[in-house]
Amino acid sequence: MDSVGRTVQALILSATVLGVGLLFEIQPLVPAAVFDTVSVGWVLFVLDSVLTFVRPVPSYYLGLVLSVLGLSSSLTESAHWAFIQEGQLVPSTIFVAGSVIQVLIVVLVSYRTLAAVRRRGVTFGCL
């Protein structure tokens, strides 16, 4: 496994651990249906964490999909930005750290994929 792959693996594991704090933090704040949805996402990250040790490459792509879904749902939610504006330290830290981890997963998996394609000699008109 290369260094980018190890970094992606560590980021997926970090997102899973951070998810425990997220679940603990949001449980009293959100309706049961929202909590259940977030819990399903966390369980998928747990499965992805296990998959990183068994089948790393498919795990990276699952992490990419989960990160894009997570970012698209969390960055568009104004209540999440309100935590930062109100100065709530723990929810703000979880939100910012989780978003940074997910952005890094997207960037590194994309980079790793593009590098693998270039090594195979495939060229794109604009790249």
C-alpha positions in Angstrom: 0.0 0.0 0.0 1.4 3.4 -1.0 1.6 6.5 1.3 -1.5 8.0 -0.2 -3.4 4.8 0.3 -2.3 4.7 4.0 -3.3 8.3 4.4 -6.8 7.6 3.0 -7.1 4.6 5.2 -6.2 6.7 8.3 -8.7 9.4 7.2 -11.5 6.8 6.9 -10.7 5.5 10.3 -10.6 9.0 11.7 -14.0 9.8 10.2 -15.4 6.7 11.8 -14.0 7.6 15.2 -15.2 11.2 14.9 -18.6 9.8 14.0 -19.0 8.5 17.5 -18.7 12.0 18.8 -21.1 13.2 16.2 -23.8 10.7 17.2 -23.3 11.5 20.9 -23.6 15.2 20.2 -26.7 15.2 17.9 -28.8 12.5 19.6 -30.6 14.9 21.9 -30.9 17.6 19.2 -32.5 16.0 16.2 -35.6 14.0 15.5 -35.4 10.2 15.6 -35.6 9.9 11.8 -32.7 12.2 11.3 -30.7 10.4 14.0 -31.4 7.0 12.3 -30.3 8.3 9.0 -27.0 9.7 10.4 -26.5 6.4 12.3 -26.9 4.4 9.0 -24.2 6.7 7.5 -21.9 6.0 10.5 -22.5 2.3 10.2 -21.4 2.5 6.5 -18.3 4.3 7.6 -17.6 1.5 10.2 -18.0 -1.1 7.4 -15.7 1.0 5.2 -13.1 1.1 8.0 -13.2 -2.7 8.2 -13.0 -2.9 4.4 -9.8 -0.8 4.4 -8.0 -3.7 5.9 -9.5 -6.4 3.8 -10.0 -4.8 0.3 -8.3 -1.3 0.4 -9.0 -0.1 -3.1 -12.7 -0.6 -3.1 -12.8 0.9 0.3 -11.3 4.1 -1.0 -14.1 4.5 -3.5 -16.7 3.7 -0.9 -15.1 6.3 1.3 -15.2 8.8 -1.6 -18.9 8.2 -2.1 -19.7 8.5 1.6 -17.6 11.6 1.9 -19.3 13.3 -1.0 -22.7 12.4 0.5 -21.7 13.6 3.9 -20.3 16.9 2.6 -23.4 17.5 0.4 -25.7 17.1 3.4 -23.7 18.9 6.0 -22.2 21.9 4.2 -25.6 22.9 2.9 -27.2 22.9 6.4 -27.4 26.3 7.9 -27.8 25.0 11.4 -24.3 23.5 11.2 -22.8 26.9 10.4 -24.8 28.4 13.3 -22.7 26.3 15.7 -19.6 28.2 14.5 -21.3 31.6 14.6 -22.6 30.9 18.1 -19.1 29.8 19.3 -20.2 26.3 20.4 -16.8 24.6 20.7 -17.6 20.9 20.6 -20.2 20.9 17.8 -18.1 23.3 15.7 -15.0 21.2 16.1 -16.8 18.0 15.1 -18.3 19.8 12.1 -15.0 21.4 10.9 -12.9 18.4 11.6 -15.4 16.1 9.9 -15.6 18.3 6.8 -11.9 18.6 6.5 -11.4 14.9 6.8 -14.1 14.3 4.1 -12.6 16.9 1.8 -9.2 15.3 2.2 -10.7 11.9 1.4 -12.2 13.2 -1.8 -9.0 15.0 -2.9 -6.7 12.1 -2.1 -8.8 9.3 -3.6 -9.3 11.5 -6.8 -5.5 12.1 -6.9 -4.7 8.5 -6.4 -7.1 7.5 -9.1 -5.8 10.0 -11.6 -2.2 9.0 -10.8 -3.1 5.3 -11.5 -4.8 6.2 -14.8 -1.7 8.2 -15.9 0.6 5.4 -15.0 -1.3 3.2 -17.4 -0.7 5.7 -20.1 -4.2 6.9 -20.6 -4.3 10.6 -21.5 -7.1 13.1 -21.4 -7.3 16.1 -23.7 -7.2 18.7 -21.0 -4.8 16.9 -18.6 
